Amino acid sequence: MRGDITRLLNDTSLTALTTLIDYYAFPSDAPGMAARPMNGTPVDRVRHVERALAEAMGSPRFVPHLVLHETEAWVLADCNRLAEAMGSPCPDLAQQVTSLGGPEPVNDHPSTAPSKRIGEAYQDYRKTGRRPNDHRRPGRGGRPRPLPPR
């Protein structure tokens, strides 16, 4: 990752460079990971690692962003669009999100994380795909598409 960031920062036409990386299972040898404030909140730990990454790269143009919750939490933010993309409604999934107070609190355990809940609701759902736009977010650049079955 460091090499990619360095190459991108060498492009002087870039005003700023950021990341969109899932914090869960982030490499333990990454800057800041070993010294995380374990008595702080999850947000405190993420911010600590983001600061350490920025310091390690040494460029004010680099603004790292780690996503505390799975990116699927964003998909759960609009269950109606997810249902449209998957071809069938799933009121149970929408009810889970509502009862928990929104998509972010859904990420409370590895077995009940957003991707696991979506996978239970839609058997054809796959977390990853082979093409870059297989998992477009609702409301971004067109209609989201379901991933091909496994």
C-alpha positions, 0 to 999 in steps of 0.5 A, spaced: 500 500 500 505 504 501 508 504 494 501 505 491 500 511 495 507 514 494 506 513 486 500 517 487 503 522 491 508 523 486 503 525 481 503 533 482 497 534 478 493 531 485 491 536 490 489 531 495 489 523 496 485 519 500 483 512 502 477 508 503 479 502 506 475 497 511 478 498 518 476 491 520 482 486 519 487 492 517 494 489 517 497 489 524 503 491 522 501 498 519 503 504 522 499 506 528 496 499 529 500 497 535 500 503 539 492 504 538 489 506 544 485 500 546 481 503 552 478 508 547 472 508 543 473 504 536 472 511 533 478 513 537 482 507 534 481 509 527 483 516 528 489 514 531 491 509 525 489 515 520 494 520 524 499 515 524 498 513 516 498 520 515 505 521 519 508 515 516 507 518 509 509 525 510 505 529 505 500 534 507 496 532 501 495 525 504 488 524 508 487 517 510 480 514 511 479 508 514 472 505 514 470 503 521 464 499 519 463 494 513 462 498 507 455 494 506 453 498 512 452 504 506 448 499 502 443 498 508 442 505 508 437 504 503 434 497 503 429 499 498 435 500 493 438 494 495 431 490 494 431 493 487 438 491 485 437 484 488 430 483 484 426 482 491 424 486 497 426 484 504 422 487 509 426 483 515 432 486 513 429 493 513 426 492 519 433 489 522 436 496 520 430 500 523 430 496 530 437 497 531 437 505 529 440 505 522 445 501 518 452 503 523 449 499 529 448 493 525 455 492 525 456 489 532 459 482 531 462 478 525 456 473 524 451 479 524 455 484 520 452 488 514 455 483 509 452 477 513 445 480 514 445 481 506 447 474 505 442 471 509 437 475 506 439 474 499 442 468 497 445 470 491 449 476 494 457 476 494 461 480 498 466 481 492 466 481 484 470 480 479 469 487 476 470 494 479 463 496 478 459 490 481 458 493 487 456 500 486 453 504 492 446 506 491 445 513 488 452 513 485 453 513 478 447 509 476 442 503 478 446 498 483 446 491 480 446 485 483 453 481 483 452 474 479 451 468 483 457 464 486 
